[in-house]
């Protein structure tokens, strides 16, 4: 979660582009773990997807097909018991 925390600090400093890059890097790192064990990593993946989404919207960037696929994958995952 350190990259996600870095993104939070960058956002607080109005470094929106850098924050989005940090959030995206954090999500890219976590995603293979989420794919392997969705129930275990669903909560963290949700937070990270949200942060990337908010950052992209703040910068006026469209969602990528990969991001949309990840949103769909997350919404179909079963929650942790």
Buried (B, 14 or more C-beta within 10 A) or exposed (E): EEBBEBBBEBBEEEBBEBBBBBBBBBBBBBBEEBEEEBEEBBEBBBBBBEBBBBBBEEEEEEEEEEBEEBBEBBEEBEEEE
